[in-house]
Amino acid sequence: MLKLASFTADGQAFWGAATDKGMIALNAVFPEFAGTLDVIKAGALNQVLAKAEGMAVTHPCDSYSYD
């Protein structure tokens, strides 16, 4: 099950989906949302997580920190 999260990698802030293998950055996929709170406020959580299903991990474990 994917979960929405904010994280930092290489000094840059991202938001995306947390998986057991790492994070899937979704900033560029959904530029209309500045962060996780915007996704939730817009009622788009299911849409965002459905899109993330099957996408490749962009930041493997140990390459990021949660915000």
C-alpha positions as a printed Julia matrix, in Angstrom:
67×3 Matrix{Float64}:
  0.0    0.0     0.0
  1.4    3.37   -1.02
  1.34   6.33    1.34
  1.79  10.0     0.59
  4.86  11.67    2.1
  7.1   14.73    1.95
 10.83  14.15    1.75
 14.19  15.7     0.97
 16.84  14.22   -1.32
 20.07  15.84   -2.46
 19.0   19.08   -0.78
 15.75  19.31   -2.73
 12.22  19.05   -1.32
  9.84  16.53   -2.88
  6.48  14.99   -2.22
  5.37  11.63   -3.46
  4.51   8.05   -2.65
  6.38   6.0    -0.06
  7.01   2.35   -0.94
  8.99  -0.4     0.76
 11.78   0.15   -1.82
 11.94   3.95   -1.58
 10.09   7.04   -2.71
  8.36   7.9    -5.96
  8.64  11.66   -6.49
  5.38  13.06   -7.87
  6.17  16.78   -7.99
  6.7   16.79  -11.75
  3.8   14.42  -12.44
  1.33  16.64  -10.57
  2.71  20.19  -10.78
 -0.7   21.57   -9.78
 -0.03  20.43   -6.2
  2.71  22.11   -4.18
  2.71  19.34   -1.59
  0.86  16.59    0.2
 -1.54  18.93    1.96
 -2.67  20.37   -1.39
 -3.38  16.86   -2.66
 -5.52  16.1     0.39
 -7.35  19.45    0.3
 -8.2   18.9    -3.38
 -9.6   15.45   -2.66
 -7.09  13.96   -5.09
 -5.4   11.4    -2.83
 -6.86   8.35   -4.61
 -6.05   9.81   -8.04
 -2.45  10.55   -7.06
 -1.81   7.17   -5.43
 -3.44   5.33   -8.35
 -1.09   7.09  -10.78
  1.91   6.19   -8.59
  1.03   2.47   -8.66
  3.46   0.74  -10.98
  5.77   3.78  -11.32
  9.47   3.27  -10.7
 11.09   4.37   -7.46
 12.92   7.67   -8.02
 14.73   7.74   -4.67
 15.82   4.4    -3.21
 15.89   3.8     0.53
 18.75   5.58    2.34
 18.88   8.34   -0.32
 16.29  10.63    1.29
 14.93  11.82    4.62
 11.32  12.41    5.59
 10.24  16.0     6.23
